[in-house]
Amino acid sequence: MKRKGSLAFIILSLFVSLAYSQGPGQAGYIFERREKGYFPLVAEGKAAPILLSQDEWPGVRRAANSFINDIKAVADVRPLLPDRLEGNRRLVIAGTLGRNQWIDLLVKQGRIDVNSIAGKWETYLIQSVPKPFPGVDEALVIAGSDKRGTIYGIYDMSAQIGVSPWYWWADVPPKKKRAIYVQPGRHTDGTPAVKYRGIFINDEAPAFSGWTTAKFGGFNHGMYEKVLELLLRLKANYLWPAMWGRAFNDDDKLNPVLADEYGIVMGTSHHEPMNRAQQEWKLYGKGEWNYETNKEVLSGFWKKGIENMGSKETIVTVGMRGDGDMPMTEGSNIALLERIVKDQRTIISDVLKKEASEVPQMWALYKEVQDYYDKGMRVPDDVTLLLCDDNWGNIRKLPSLTEKPRKGGYGIYYHFDYVGGPRSYKWINTNSVSKIWEQMHLAYEYNARQLWVVNVGDLKPMEYPISFFLDYAWKPERWTADKLHNYSVEWAAQQFGYVHAAEIADILIGYTRYNSRCKPELLNEKTYSLLNYNEFSRVASDYRLLEDKAKKLYEVLPANYRDAFYQLVLHPVQASANLTEMYLETAKNRHYIQIGNAAAANEAADKVKVLFDKDQQISDYYNNQLADGKWKHMMDQTHIGYVSWSDPANNVMPAVTRLNPDSTKNTTSLPLYITNLTAGKPGIFKDEHGYIAIEAEHFSRAVVNDEIRWTVIPDYGNTLSGVTPWPVTSARVKTGLKTPRLEYDIDLKDSGIVSIITCVSPTIDFKHQNGLFYAVSIDDEQPQIVDISTRVDTREWETSVIGNIRKLTTRHKIGSPGKHVLKYWMVDPAVVLQKIMIDSGGLKESFLGPVYKAETER
């Protein structure tokens, strides 16, 4: 959908700044024409040399060489890399405080004020200095507080001049420029809000594993160099490497060396303690993965992991799960697990000859491990507690706002991909920025700020949400709810320029919201109603409209952008639209079989086969033709034919039935249905057909108080948006005259009993306060208090994550027909309302509920 301000945003961006590709939310400081005081990075066919100190970090040197290549890609001229100051009238000086003699001298002389970055974590300053040294007219200084600060400063310049962080991983071409000038002033993006920010490449077979084997010959340093550089360009600093049959430290001995040289902090996943991969235990371990019966062997195995780590920057995973990421045996207990952690810390201290508290460590409260913590298990205060979501994007637990801060702090392990129940979801992106924002905002506000790591599966299909996750971790205050749409526009502009950015953003927002309703692996012919509200056809039509928009943009974009556009925009839309259409035709086939319409049933069956074949054709194009075959195997993931949580061996076409044309009993087509609502904005919602449906943001009034207000989260949830009490750290409240609430004016045609179906997001009781509540009432009746929370891995929880929503029903007695007020009351913060439906006897079963506009449906 279009958002007000998008056009103004584009015009302003073009008029005020010619900075085409700065990171989302950042001010541009690169121009193509010179004004007074501007530093000429590239002018008149020459590029300013880049000067580094001999004492500089290797990772900074690597970044500088990347920057040289980026300038060449943008402006067709390659800067020199001199080893001395003399002979250069204009130059770039890049370096880390304390490791670059020229920058340190400028600081000592008062030519540069570095008080805003000195001693800070991963902070940089970019500033031009006139006549910094004899014989030098001007220098552009990129100064970092530490090695990653300098690296981020260099890569920020790369983004500013027109090189997307995704230039290699999504084939985004550089934005060509004849000249590059840097605006005077101090340019910085501050200090990251979350200390450690990274990704987990996981569930990587068959797609990522097949691709890297074909492209690089395995999970080796050639591939990981590309991953490490991508992370730094995205201002990330942390990586859990691929681990399905892989061992980062063992597969290629250069892997850990290069990670440390690049400046990436390494870790191992939640169930791989002491810097050793699960695959290493399979290769070198002896006996059972059981500390009670095999302590000596396990201790030696873990000791070797810390020896291999040495001084390399690492966050050591401590604790223990069962072999193969399974729960520990029933005989395991808290005392044993606490002893395991104590013994692991002794190994760390003995091997590294330092206090264990000086070595960053992490304990993941994943699945049943959280139960151990809730029952009293504790680890030393310097160990970061890594809290987790439910594998479906809903955070299970957050710190109490009143508890004593931990030295090691708290982190979050989040999922964009998952292998497990109710179904694995691995194929394409199903993560909306609005949902990620809502949950990670909770995490940040409840002080889980030490470490954020997200499972990104095969990495490739997740470019858009990865960018947002890491950008948000860097500066959460930059992205408030009302600016989320702008994020999508700016991200699209960074990849494709501003001309079509608003249109591309609408497509990105649209397909991710549609895909998050029901992930493709869970989708089938029964998901949406074929008959009621014409739901299935409407959903398929919405996908087709997005696909049509994407195809038209693909045709008008310059040819060199098309591979990137296909990967980031067109492919997920096209593949999702085709899949939805296939299941729609499957549903039609079954419907026509039931009513005996042979011709229509057979036509639908034929279409199912065509669409199933087209699905493979779409994957084949991605694998074999896109970017001259660069991404071979990246779309090998099966996604059709699930019968349990695990992947089917191959895609399996939905079963269809064909009838003998002579057996036709009934030629009736699909029946007509009329939706009731004509209002798509606040007003009086009338009950004309036995039901009312209201989007949450279309309230008639919002009642607030001095402490609490309401916030609309745009493009959120299954239909339009979400509304939630604000701030999310508010305390639980009792309903009363001054209690914050949303009011909806309704007009009911009859008296009697009505049902209110309140649709909220499947948020978990992250406070562990015996529930997460809202209340609802009509007029002045006593509000009914409702608990939305579910226990993970129960049938109720499965239903909520399958549909990305909780539908909760209350019953209310209406004394007379006519006008009434429906009141939705705050009880707890962080409950996100999406939609309300009132059933007075005519509401029909459907996935999304009735729509907002009057229309005749087939």
ZAGU-306351 format. One record per residue (C-alpha): x, y, z; residue in three letters. Coordinates in pm, whole numbers, padded with zeros to 5 digits, always signed. Last residue first. Layout:
N
XYZALA
...
***
This chain:
858
-01702-01546-00668ARG
-01721-01229-00468GLU
-01932-00918-00502THR
-01770-00633-00316GLU
-01820-00406-00021ALA
-01489-00310+00134LYS
-01343-00399+00467TYR
-01285-00769+00448VAL
-01435-01050+00648PRO
-01209-01279+00852GLY
-00849-01369+00779LEU
-00860-01749+00798PHE
-01230-01807+00739SER
-01537-01955+00909GLU
-01856-01758+00855LYS
-01999-01483+01072LEU
-02379-01461+01049GLY
-02511-01506+01400GLY
-02430-01185+01580SER
-02056-01237+01539ASP
-01841-00936+01620ILE
-01490-00934+01475MET
-01191-00741+01609ILE
-00855-00707+01436LYS
-00483-00674+01495GLN
-00436-00606+01866LEU
-00081-00629+01998VAL
-00040-00724+02365VAL
+00298-00580+02464ALA
+00164-00402+02775PRO
-00081-00577+03006ASP
-00440-00484+03100VAL
-00534-00250+02819MET
-00902-00238+02740TRP
-01091-00291+02413TYR
-01428-00122+02436LYS
-01716-00182+02196LEU
-01959+00108+02209VAL
-02325+00066+02123HIS
-02575+00202+01869LYS
-02887+00012+01781GLY
-03048-00309+01896PRO
-03133-00360+02263SER
-03008-00549+02567GLY
-02695-00699+02414ILE
-02541-00987+02611LYS
-02175-01056+02552HIS
-01971-01366+02469ARG
-01591-01374+02450THR
-01377-01538+02182THR
-01001-01537+02135LEU
-00827-01559+01798LYS
-00450-01572+01843ARG
-00249-01492+01531ILE
+00042-01596+01308ASN
-00181-01871+01163GLY
+00058-02160+01220ILE
+00202-01979+01521VAL
-00132-01959+01702SER
-00245-02312+01620THR
+00085-02455+01738GLU
+00057-02266+02067TRP
-00286-02416+02135GLU
-00157-02764+02051ARG
+00124-02720+02305THR
+00487-02674+02206ASP
+00523-02339+02384VAL
+00270-02262+02655ARG
+00014-02009+02542THR
-00051-01648+02634SER
-00358-01449+02531ILE
-00530-01433+02871ASP
-00870-01260+02859VAL
-01035-01025+03108ILE
-01405-00961+03048GLN
-01494-00600+03113PRO
-01796-00544+03338GLN
-02071-00397+03123GLU
-02080-00024+03054ASP
-02096-00030+02674ASP
-01964-00354+02529ILE
-01661-00509+02695SER
-01310-00636+02629VAL
-01006-00700+02845ALA
-00638-00767+02768TYR
-00402-01012+02935PHE
-00062-01180+02934LEU
-00047-01470+03177GLY
+00093-01604+03501ASN
+00362-01336+03540GLN
+00633-01509+03341HIS
+00743-01172+03202LYS
+00771-01310+02847PHE
+00410-01428+02853ASP
+00422-01518+02484ILE
+00292-01298+02202THR
+00075-01470+01942PRO
-00052-01144+01789SER
-00409-01052+01869VAL
-00745-01120+01703CYS
-01043-01057+01930THR
-01353-01255+01836ILE
-01650-01093+02006ILE
-01956-01317+02026SER
-02308-01178+02041VAL
-02597-01275+02267ILE
-02934-01101+02239GLY
-03051-00777+02082SER
-03063-00722+01708ASP
-02937-00487+01434LYS
-02616-00382+01607LEU
-02458-00044+01535ASP
-02096-00008+01647ILE
-01875+00273+01771ASP
-01528+00140+01851TYR
-01341+00243+02164GLU
-00976+00174+02240LEU
-00872+00166+02601ARG
-00636+00317+02856PRO
-00778+00280+03209THR
-00917+00604+03348LYS
-01273+00478+03409LEU
-01155+00142+03535GLY
-00977-00174+03427THR
-00680-00271+03639LYS
-00329-00207+03507VAL
-00020-00420+03445ARG
+00298-00212+03446ALA
+00428-00024+03146SER
+00752-00143+02984THR
+00594-00164+02639VAL
+00542+00211+02639PRO
+00285+00226+02490TRP
-00024+00010+02455PRO
-00051-00179+02123THR
-00222-00140+01787VAL
-00137-00363+01493GLY
-00164-00319+01118SER
-00352-00419+00804LEU
-00443-00784+00747THR
-00226-01060+00893ASN
+00010-00881+01125GLY
+00186-00550+01088TYR
+00204-00310+00796ASP
+00199-00018+01041PRO
+00243-00054+01418ILE
-00008+00187+01569VAL
+00083+00310+01915THR
-00152+00374+02207TRP
-00081+00589+02511ARG
+00019+00522+02869ILE
+00167+00731+03147GLU
-00039+01051+03155ASP
-00357+00876+03046ASN
-00500+00746+02720VAL
-00842+00679+02566VAL
-00830+00615+02191ALA
-01152+00696+02007ARG
-01338+00569+01703SER
-01085+00294+01642PHE
-00982+00209+01288HIS
-00632+00096+01390GLU
-00758-00242+01509ALA
-00928-00338+01182GLU
-01299-00391+01235ILE
-01522-00679+01126ALA
-01895-00680+01196ILE
-02131-00976+01173TYR
-02486-01087+01108GLY
-02532-00934+00765HIS
-02598-00566+00828GLU
-02414-00505+01153ASP
-02294-00151+01115LYS
-01957-00003+01208PHE
-02005+00359+01299ILE
-01708+00560+01182GLY
-01331+00521+01167PRO
-01199+00426+00823LYS
-01243+00147+00572GLY
-01618+00160+00584ALA
-01834-00031+00336THR
-01860-00349+00536LEU
-02094-00636+00461ASN
-01926-00874+00224THR
-02145-01034-00040ILE
-02103-01394-00145TYR
-02181-01553-00479LEU
-02158-01927-00521PRO
-01876-02111-00701LEU
-01993-02267-01025SER
-02290-02499-01058THR
-02254-02761-01328THR
-02394-03046-01124ASN
-02408-03415-01194LYS
-02127-03450-01446THR
-02033-03814-01502SER
-01988-03776-01879ASP
-01683-03557-01825PRO
-01514-03848-01647ASN
-01384-03695-01330LEU
-01027-03603-01232ARG
-00896-03593-00878THR
-00610-03389-00736VAL
-00335-03474-00488ALA
-00101-03187-00414PRO
+00226-03216-00607MET
+00516-03352-00405VAL
+00842-03157-00373ASN
+01115-03403-00290ASN
+01255-03570+00020ALA
+00984-03405+00228PRO
+01128-03172+00491ASP
+01050-03241+00856SER
+00756-03121+01067TRP
+00517-03380+00928SER
+00327-03439+00603VAL
+00501-03171+00397TYR
+00428-03190+00025GLY
+00561-02868-00122ILE
+00858-02676+00021HIS
+01178-02855-00080THR
+01494-02642-00059GLN
+01701-02649-00377ASP
+01679-02273-00432MET
+02046-02196-00362MET
+02148-02497-00571HIS
+02333-02286-00835LYS
+02351-01923-00726TRP
+02623-01796-00962LYS
+02457-01960-01264GLY
+02509-01669-01501ASP
+02358-01420-01255ALA
+02030-01612-01263LEU
+02041-01896-01513GLN
+02092-02222-01324ASN
+01967-02202-00969ASN
+01724-01912-00992TYR
+01590-02031-01329TYR
+01556-02385-01199ASP
+01366-02263-00893SER
+01113-02080-01112ILE
+01086-02383-01340GLN
+01021-02605-01040GLN
+00732-02386-00930ASP
+00611-02378-01290LYS
+00573-02756-01284ASP
+00346-02731-00981PHE
+00154-02449-01151LEU
+00093-02657-01464VAL
-00009-02961-01261LYS
-00247-02758-01046VAL
-00389-02597-01359LYS
-00480-02935-01506ASP
-00657-03032-01183ALA
-00854-02705-01190ALA
-00972-02775-01546GLU
-01065-03128-01444ASN
-01277-03008-01156ALA
-01444-02739-01369ALA
-01539-02988-01641ALA
-01644-03256-01395ALA
-01880-03046-01185ASN
-01998-03313-00940GLY
-02059-03097-00635ILE
-01785-03266-00430GLN
-01547-03292-00725ILE
-01596-02923-00788TYR
-01488-02840-00434HIS
-01187-03069-00448ARG
-01064-02918-00773ASN
-01129-02567-00647LYS
-00914-02631-00340ALA
-00634-02763-00559THR
-00670-02455-00782GLU
-00625-02234-00477LEU
-00327-02446-00369TYR
-00154-02385-00701MET
-00239-02013-00696GLU
-00074-01980-00355THR
+00240-02151-00482LEU
+00254-01932-00791ASN
+00212-01614-00591ALA
+00482-01721-00346SER
+00733-01801-00621ALA
+00663-01479-00808GLN
+00681-01262-00497VAL
+00995-01428-00359PRO
+01156-01410-00704HIS
+01063-01052-00793LEU
+01202-00864-00496VAL
+01549-00943-00363LEU
+01670-01205-00607GLN
+01497-01076-00918TYR
+01587-00717-00836PHE
+01952-00809-00797ALA
+01959-00990-01131ASP
+01768-00705-01293ARG
+01987-00416-01184TYR
+02237-00437-01474ASN
+01951-00428-01724ALA
+01830-00087-01613PRO
+01489-00116-01446LEU
+01183-00081-01669VAL
+01118-00452-01725GLU
+01177-00555-01364TYR
+00943-00278-01251LEU
+00664-00423-01462LYS
+00733-00772-01328LYS
+00725-00650-00968ALA
+00393-00473-01014LYS
+00242-00783-01178ASP
+00375-01002-00897GLU
+00224-00774-00635LEU
-00113-00786-00813LEU
-00084-01163-00842ARG
-00021-01197-00468TYR
-00331-00993-00390ASP
-00531-01204-00636SER
-00425-01524-00460ALA
-00544-01382-00128VAL
-00869-01264-00284ARG
-00931-01602-00447SER
-00876-01781-00117PHE
-01103-01546+00074GLU
-01411-01536-00146ASN
-01580-01403+00168TYR
-01657-01765+00257ASN
-01632-01999-00039LEU
-01270-02103-00087LEU
-01174-02039+00273SER
-00801-02010+00325TYR
-00568-02273+00465THR
-00752-02578+00330LYS
-00569-02609-00004GLU
-00235-02600+00171ASN
+00013-02359+00329LEU
+00232-02481+00612LEU
+00556-02498+00410GLU
+00467-02162+00256PRO
+00447-01987+00594LYS
+00099-01874+00691CYS
+00033-01511+00763ARG
+00407-01436+00740SER
+00406-01486+00363ASN
+00139-01219+00308TYR
+00319-00973+00533ARG
+00653-01042+00363THR
+00495-01009+00019TYR
+00334-00674+00090GLY
+00618-00500+00271ILE
+00867-00589+00000LEU
+00620-00493-00274ILE
+00538-00160-00113ASP
+00910-00093-00067ALA
+00968-00154-00438ILE
+00708+00106-00527GLU
+00858+00360-00285ALA
+01211+00293-00412ALA
+01135+00330-00782HIS
+01330+00650-00851VAL
+01529+00639-00527TYR
+01811+00406-00624GLY
+01806+00028-00659PHE
+01984-00128-00358GLN
+02014+00167-00122GLN
+01680+00298-00243ALA
+01508-00028-00150ALA
+01658-00001+00198TRP
+01543+00360+00217GLU
+01187+00273+00117VAL
+01171-00023+00355SER
+01305+00186+00641TYR
+01059+00463+00556ASN
+00775+00219+00622HIS
+00919+00154+00966LEU
+00930+00523+01053LYS
+00600+00547+01243ASP
+00694+00253+01461ALA
+01021+00411+01573THR
+01343+00324+01396TRP
+01627+00557+01489ARG
+01588+00478+01858GLU
+01698+00121+01787PRO
+02049+00220+01669LYS
+02288-00064+01591TRP
+02052-00351+01673ALA
+01794-00196+01441TYR
+02040-00188+01155ASP
+02132-00551+01224LEU
+01775-00681+01226PHE
+01681-00456+00933PHE
+01960-00578+00710SER
+01893-00941+00797ILE
+01522-00886+00722PRO
+01600-00774+00363TYR
+01874-01025+00280GLU
+01686-01333+00404MET
+01665-01545+00088PRO
+02044-01573+00070LYS
+02131-01649+00432LEU
+02065-02026+00400ASP
+01902-02034+00743GLY
+01911-01686+00895VAL
+01915-01781+01264ASN
+01948-01447+01439VAL
+02201-01335+01698VAL
+02157-01043+01936TRP
+02407-00995+02219LEU
+02443-00759+02515GLN
+02119-00564+02489ARG
+01845-00765+02658ALA
+01748-00462+02867ASN
+01369-00495+02873TYR
+01340-00206+02626GLU
+01580-00381+02390TYR
+01399-00712+02394ALA
+01058-00552+02351LEU
+01191-00349+02058HIS
+01322-00679+01921MET
+00968-00821+01924GLN
+00790-00526+01762GLU
+01071-00457+01514TRP
+01084-00816+01391ILE
+00706-00809+01348LYS
+00717-00481+01155SER
+01008-00595+00936VAL
+00805-00890+00814SER
+00964-01234+00810ASN
+00852-01499+00562THR
+01169-01506+00349ASN
+01208-01812+00129ILE
+01251-02189+00170TRP
+01339-02271+00529LYS
+01024-02322+00733TYR
+01008-02649+00924SER
+00661-02744+01035ARG
+00481-02763+01372PRO
+00744-02834+01467GLY
+01112-02834+01377GLY
+01369-02686+01142VAL
+01359-02308+01169TYR
+01428-01990+00972ASP
+01409-01619+01056PHE
+01474-01705+01419HIS
+01595-01511+01724TYR
+01859-01576+01993TYR
+01846-01278+02227ILE
+02100-01145+02476GLY
+02130-01060+02842TYR
+02400-00895+03049GLY
+02738-01038+03138GLY
+02772-00812+03442LYS
+02410-00880+03527ARG
+02177-00599+03629PRO
+01983-00648+03955LYS
+01618-00726+03893GLU
+01348-00461+03867THR
+01299-00451+03491LEU
+01267-00828+03486SER
+01468-00990+03213PRO
+01291-01128+02905LEU
+01144-01468+02824LYS
+00979-01651+02538ARG
+01032-01409+02250ILE
+00793-01474+01961ASN
+00963-01507+01621GLY
+00865-01864+01536TRP
+01156-02050+01700ASN
+00986-01988+02037ASP
+01220-01695+02098ASP
+01536-01717+02300CYS
+01725-01568+02593LEU
+02105-01574+02586LEU
+02225-01520+02941LEU
+02569-01360+02918THR
+02812-01510+03169VAL
+02972-01249+03399ASP
+02722-01320+03677ASP
+02821-01682+03720PRO
+02560-01943+03620VAL
+02226-02018+03783ARG
+01972-02300+03788MET
+01665-02207+03988GLY
+01360-02375+03840LYS
+01316-02097+03583ASP
+01674-02153+03473TYR
+01619-02526+03426TYR
+01297-02448+03235ASP
+01495-02215+03010GLN
+01721-02509+02929VAL
+01412-02694+02804GLU
+01391-02477+02492LYS
+01700-02259+02462TYR
+01832-02066+02760LEU
+02166-02015+02588ALA
+02467-01964+02815TRP
+02725-01719+02681MET
+03086-01648+02767GLN
+03326-01357+02718PRO
+03667-01434+02878VAL
+03776-01211+03168GLU
+03539-01390+03409SER
+03731-01711+03342ALA
+04030-01557+03515GLU
+04344-01585+03308LYS
+04595-01848+03207LYS
+04412-01927+02881LEU
+04412-02304+02928VAL
+04357-02313+03305ASP
+04093-02038+03308SER
+03888-02185+03024ILE
+03914-02536+03170ILE
+03797-02407+03509THR
+03509-02234+03334ARG
+03406-02564+03180GLN
+03416-02730+03522ASP
+03183-02468+03671LYS
+02949-02493+03371VAL
+02932-02873+03406ILE
+02878-02843+03782ARG
+02581-02613+03725GLU
+02442-02867+03479LEU
+02480-03150+03729LEU
+02314-02953+04012ALA
+02026-02860+03784ILE
+01944-03216+03696ASN
+01989-03469+03419SER
+01823-03805+03478GLY
+01561-03734+03216GLU
+01835-03719+02955THR
+01938-03382+02817MET
+01714-03230+02554PRO
+01820-03270+02189MET
+02052-03048+01986ASP
+02223-03351+01830GLY
+02365-03485+02154ASP
+02182-03357+02460GLY
+02233-03002+02575ARG
+02529-02861+02764MET
+02645-02544+02933GLY
+02891-02290+02802VAL
+02922-02113+02466THR
+03245-01917+02445VAL
+03225-01572+02291ILE
+03534-01546+02077THR
+03808-01301+01978GLU
+04103-01522+01894LYS
+04354-01539+02179SER
+04361-01918+02199GLY
+04059-02068+02027MET
+04228-02395+01939ASN
+04331-02436+02303GLU
+03974-02360+02409ILE
+03841-02633+02181GLY
+04111-02877+02291LYS
+03998-02832+02649LYS
+03643-02916+02543TRP
+03744-03254+02403PHE
+03959-03325+02707GLY
+03670-03246+02938SER
+03436-03460+02730LEU
+03671-03757+02749VAL
+03717-03720+03123GLU
+03348-03670+03199LYS
+03213-03974+03015ASN
+02949-04128+03245THR
+02804-03824+03420GLU
+02899-03586+03142TYR
+02710-03777+02874ASN
+02781-03739+02505TRP
+02859-04111+02504GLU
+03184-04278+02409GLY
+03467-04129+02209LYS
+03468-03792+02037GLY
+03689-03712+01740TYR
+03473-03711+01428LEU
+03122-03707+01575LYS
+03242-03469+01846TRP
+03387-03243+01577GLU
+03050-03245+01398GLN
+02885-03098+01706GLN
+03122-02805+01672ALA
+03371-02707+01940ARG
+03426-02361+02085ASN
+03350-02469+02441MET
+02988-02571+02402PRO
+02791-02660+02089GLU
+02420-02658+02185HIS
+02342-02285+02156HIS
+02557-02239+01849SER
+02927-02169+01841THR
+03082-01827+01856GLY
+03313-01606+01659MET
+03383-01235+01695VAL
+03457-01092+01351ILE
+03765-00872+01312GLY
+03877-00968+00964TYR
+04194-01119+01109GLU
+04001-01316+01369ASP
+03765-01453+01106ALA
+04062-01524+00877LEU
+04240-01737+01133VAL
+03919-01917+01229PRO
+03852-02023+00867ASN
+04215-02085+00766LEU
+04212-02430+00929LYS
+03942-02536+00684ASP
+03681-02792+00784ASP
+03811-02807+01141ASP
+03746-02465+01289ASN
+03414-02418+01108PHE
+03291-02772+01170ALA
+03018-02885+00934ARG
+02771-03175+00932GLY
+02495-02922+00981TRP
+02704-02657+01160MET
+02716-02337+00956ALA
+02894-02059+01142PRO
+02770-01863+01444TRP
+02892-01516+01367LEU
+02941-01182+01544TYR
+03048-00829+01452ASN
+02772-00676+01245ALA
+02805-00332+01090LYS
+02632-00448+00767LEU
+02957-00399+00574ARG
+03129-00595+00848LEU
+02887-00884+00816LEU
+02920-00892+00438LEU
+03299-00905+00464GLU
+03282-01202+00698LEU
+03035-01388+00477VAL
+03243-01338+00161LYS
+03560-01446+00339GLU
+03359-01745+00462TYR
+03319-01877+00109MET
+03689-01876+00026GLY
+03771-01979+00383HIS
+03602-02314+00336ASN
+03259-02465+00368PHE
+03298-02661+00046GLY
+03434-02651-00309GLY
+03380-02280-00352PHE
+03089-02245-00596LYS
+02953-02600-00625ALA
+03016-02689-00261THR
+02896-02346-00154THR
+02569-02390-00345TRP
+02493-02744-00235GLY
+02553-02653+00129SER
+02344-02336+00101PHE
+02049-02524-00049ALA
+02047-02883+00080PRO
+02126-02830+00360ALA
+02187-02504+00546GLU
+01963-02558+00845ASP
+02187-02291+00996ASN
+02394-01983+00917ILE
+02368-01794+01247PHE
+02382-01415+01232ILE
+02530-01126+01428GLY
+02524-00836+01666ARG
+02736-00812+01981TYR
+02725-00489+02183LYS
+02368-00380+02116VAL
+02329+00000+02113ALA
+02609+00051+01862PRO
+02812+00369+01915THR
+02750+00671+01695GLY
+02689+00682+01323ASP
+02962+00933+01251THR
+03031+01224+01019HIS
+03195+01543+01146ARG
+03179+01832+00903GLY
+03267+01898+00541PRO
+03074+01716+00267GLN
+03273+01450+00087VAL
+03302+01484-00291TYR
+03283+01203-00544ILE
+03311+01261-00919ALA
+03204+01074-01229ARG
+02963+00852-01040LYS
+02828+00501-01100LYS
+02596+00345-00844LYS
+02747+00002-00778PRO
+02552-00303-00896PRO
+02355-00518-00650VAL
+02453-00878-00718ASP
+02268-01010-00413ALA
+02554-01155-00209TRP
+02823-00956-00390TRP
+02684-00600-00381TYR
+02477-00676-00071TRP
+02655-00420+00149PRO
+02549-00177-00124SER
+02818+00028-00295VAL
+02711+00383-00379GLY
+02954+00640-00239ILE
+02782+00636+00098GLN
+02792+00260+00129ALA
+03165+00254+00072SER
+03216+00544+00314MET
+03029+00344+00577ASP
+03261+00058+00494TYR
+03562+00265+00595ILE
+03398+00389+00914GLY
+03288+00037+01000TYR
+03645-00087+00963ILE
+03777+00194+01182THR
+03528+00119+01458GLY
+03599-00249+01410ARG
+03965-00192+01493LYS
+03903+00034+01790ASP
+03799+00396+01843SER
+03813+00442+01468GLY
+03936+00737+01266ALA
+03858+00802+00900ILE
+04042+01125+00821VAL
+04002+01310+00493LEU
+04318+01509+00439ALA
+04379+01848+00282GLU
+04657+02061+00137ASP
+04945+01834+00238VAL
+05295+01976+00193GLY
+05342+02037+00565PRO
+05076+01846+00758PHE
+04704+01883+00831PRO
+04648+02161+00576LYS
+04268+02137+00591PRO
+04121+01848+00792VAL
+03826+01644+00662SER
+03626+01440+00908GLN
+03500+01084+00944ILE
+03461+00959+01301LEU
+03416+00600+01410TYR
+03278+00397+01699THR
+03316+00025+01764GLU
+03303+00045+02145TRP
+03402+00383+02289LYS
+03737+00461+02451GLY
+03790+00761+02226ALA
+03485+00823+02005ILE
+03322+01149+02116SER
+03646+01279+02268ASN
+03806+01250+01925VAL
+03852+01621+01855ASP
+04072+01658+01549ILE
+04323+01938+01485ARG
+04402+01958+01857GLY
+04773+01897+01805GLN
+04759+01572+01997LYS
+04462+01455+01791VAL
+04639+01540+01466LEU
+04946+01353+01593LEU
+04738+01045+01679ASP
+04589+01053+01330ILE
+04936+01065+01174TRP
+05083+00797+01400GLN
+04806+00545+01335ASN
+04777+00264+01588ARG
+04671+00448+01904GLY
+04339+00553+01756LEU
+04264+00327+01463THR
+04333+00428+01107GLY
+04232+00573+00775ALA
+04410+00874+00626ILE
+04259+00979+00295VAL
+04477+01196+00075LEU
+04531+01533-00084ARG
+04870+01688-00155ARG
+05046+01352-00156ASN
+05420+01350-00210GLY
+05517+01279+00147GLU
+05276+01094+00375LEU
+05424+00750+00334ARG
+05324+00393+00252ASP
+05109+00478-00047PRO
+04788+00291-00138LEU
+04685+00441-00470LEU
+04322+00501-00553PRO
+04168+00313-00846ARG
+03957+00498-01102VAL
+03639+00376-01269ASP
+03417+00589-01044ALA
+03187+00339-00872VAL
+03369+00007-00921ALA
+03712+00168-00875LYS
+03593+00339-00559ILE
+03463+00004-00433ASP
+03792-00171-00514ASN
+03981+00087-00308ILE
+03726+00046-00030PHE
+03783-00331-00032SER
+04155-00266+00003ASN
+04083-00039+00298ALA
+03864-00308+00457ALA
+04145-00562+00429ARG
+04392-00319+00582ARG
+04151-00251+00866VAL
+04122-00624+00926GLY
+04500-00656+00941PRO
+04509-00402+01228TRP
+04732-00099+01162GLU
+05095-00078+01273ASP
+05226-00009+00922GLN
+04997+00290+00915SER
+04750+00338+00635LEU
+04724+00610+00368LEU
+04457+00607+00101ILE
+04537+00805-00215PRO
+04274+01055-00341ALA
+04124+00943-00670ALA
+04191+01103-01007LYS
+03972+01138-01316GLY
+03902+01505-01262GLU
+03777+01446-00909ALA
+03743+01145-00681VAL
+03765+01183-00302LEU
+03753+01558-00346PRO
+03688+01700+00004PHE
+03414+01964+00014TYR
+03508+02292+00181GLY
+03325+02512-00066LYS
+03104+02310-00297GLU
+03201+02036-00537ARG
+02963+01832-00741ARG
+02889+01462-00713GLU
+02798+01466-00345PHE
+02858+01233-00049ILE
+02747+01327+00302TYR
+02417+01144+00331GLY
+02239+01129+00662ALA
+02171+00780+00788GLN
+01832+00618+00838GLY
+01888+00340+00588PRO
+02254+00316+00491GLY
+02376+00568+00237GLN
+02301+00483-00122SER
+02227+00783-00338TYR
+02384+01070-00150ALA
+02278+01347-00388LEU
+02133+01529-00094SER
+01876+01797-00034VAL
+01687+01771-00361PHE
+01699+01398-00418LEU
+01623+01307-00059SER
+01351+01569-00035LEU
+01186+01443-00351ILE
+01198+01083-00230ILE
+01061+01163+00114PHE
+00787+01380-00032ALA
+00683+01088-00249LEU
+00682+00848+00048SER
+00510+01097+00279GLY
+00173+00934+00287LYS
+00202+00559+00258ARG
+00107+00359-00048LYS
+00000+00000+00000MET
***
